[in-house]
Amino acid sequence: MNEIIKSIEDAQLKAQVDEFHVGDTVKVYGKIKEGNRERIQVFEGVVLKRQGSSNRETFTVRKMSNGVGVEKTWPLHSPNVEKIEIVRRGKVRRAKLNYLRDRVGKKAKVKELVR
């Protein structure tokens, strides 16, 4: 039974997945369906966490919109995620950045990783 599930999950994986980490600022190009029309909407923010593995892997992005924090979680291998574009790399020492939810203003920023 395990091999059957694994073969189905492997068929759903994307061939090319963009390389990004927790703390990076990314632009996620997501497909949105409105009636019979389909368009692409950009969501730009900081990656708070990545969790799961294989085709179940998800990532959460947080942005500030009119002074209100908005978080969205996407499956990494979803056909609704067109592409992920990295705006800047972040220097963090944690796997999950939940502490950013409590911070406001300059304290909520992540330092940029200089390479």
C-alpha positions as CSV (number, residue, x, y, z in Angstrom):
1,M,0.0,0.0,0.0
2,N,2.8,2.4,0.9
3,E,4.4,2.1,-2.6
4,I,1.1,2.9,-4.3
5,I,0.7,6.1,-2.3
6,K,4.3,7.0,-2.9
7,S,4.0,6.6,-6.7
8,I,0.8,8.8,-6.7
9,E,2.5,11.5,-4.7
10,D,5.7,11.5,-6.9
11,A,3.5,12.0,-10.0
12,Q,2.1,15.3,-8.4
13,L,5.5,16.8,-7.6
14,K,6.7,19.9,-9.6
15,A,9.8,19.3,-11.7
16,Q,11.3,22.7,-10.8
17,V,10.9,24.1,-7.3
18,D,12.4,27.5,-6.4
19,E,15.1,27.5,-3.7
20,F,14.1,29.7,-0.8
21,H,14.4,29.6,3.0
22,V,12.7,30.8,6.1
23,G,13.3,34.6,6.5
24,D,13.5,35.3,2.8
25,T,11.2,38.0,1.3
26,V,9.5,36.4,-1.6
27,K,6.8,37.2,-4.2
28,V,4.4,34.4,-4.7
29,Y,2.5,34.4,-8.0
30,G,-0.8,32.7,-7.2
31,K,-3.6,31.8,-9.6
32,I,-7.0,33.2,-8.6
33,K,-10.2,32.0,-10.2
34,E,-13.1,34.5,-10.4
35,G,-16.1,33.0,-12.1
36,N,-14.8,31.8,-15.4
37,R,-11.8,34.0,-15.5
38,E,-8.4,33.2,-14.1
39,R,-5.7,35.7,-13.2
40,I,-2.4,35.8,-11.3
41,Q,-2.1,37.8,-8.1
42,V,1.2,38.6,-6.4
43,F,1.6,38.2,-2.6
44,E,4.9,39.6,-1.3
45,G,6.1,39.0,2.2
46,V,8.4,37.2,4.6
47,V,8.5,33.4,4.8
48,L,7.6,32.5,8.3
49,K,7.8,28.7,8.1
50,R,8.2,25.7,5.8
51,Q,6.8,22.4,6.9
52,G,6.1,19.0,5.6
53,S,7.9,17.0,2.9
54,S,7.3,15.6,-0.5
55,N,4.1,16.9,-2.1
56,R,2.6,17.8,1.2
57,E,5.2,20.6,1.9
58,T,3.7,24.0,2.7
59,F,5.1,27.4,3.3
60,T,3.6,30.5,5.1
61,V,4.2,34.1,4.0
62,R,3.3,37.1,6.1
63,K,2.9,40.7,4.9
64,M,1.5,43.9,6.4
65,S,-1.5,45.3,4.5
66,N,-2.9,48.6,5.7
67,G,-1.4,48.1,9.2
68,V,-2.9,44.6,9.5
69,G,-0.8,41.5,9.4
70,V,-1.9,39.0,6.7
71,E,-0.6,35.4,6.5
72,K,-1.2,33.0,3.7
73,T,-0.2,29.3,3.5
74,W,0.4,27.6,0.2
75,P,1.3,24.0,-0.8
76,L,4.7,24.2,-2.4
77,H,3.8,21.8,-5.3
78,S,0.3,23.3,-5.9
79,P,-0.6,24.1,-9.5
80,N,-2.1,27.3,-8.2
81,V,1.4,28.6,-7.3
82,E,2.7,29.9,-10.6
83,K,6.2,30.8,-9.4
84,I,8.1,32.0,-6.4
85,E,10.4,35.0,-6.8
86,I,13.0,35.8,-4.2
87,V,13.2,39.5,-3.5
88,R,15.9,39.4,-0.7
89,R,17.6,36.8,1.5
90,G,17.0,36.9,5.2
91,K,19.5,36.2,8.0
92,V,17.7,34.1,10.6
93,R,18.6,31.5,13.2
94,R,15.2,29.8,13.6
95,A,13.2,27.4,11.6
96,K,9.9,29.1,12.4
97,L,9.6,32.9,12.8
98,N,6.4,33.0,14.9
99,Y,7.8,35.8,17.0
100,L,7.4,38.2,14.1
101,R,3.6,38.2,14.7
102,D,4.0,40.1,17.9
103,R,6.3,42.8,16.5
104,V,5.4,46.0,14.9
105,G,7.5,48.5,12.8
106,K,11.2,48.2,12.5
107,K,11.4,45.4,15.1
108,A,9.4,43.2,12.7
109,K,12.1,43.3,10.0
110,V,14.5,40.5,9.2
111,K,18.1,41.4,8.6
112,E,19.4,40.9,5.0
113,L,21.9,38.1,4.4
114,V,24.9,39.5,2.6
115,R,26.9,37.0,0.6
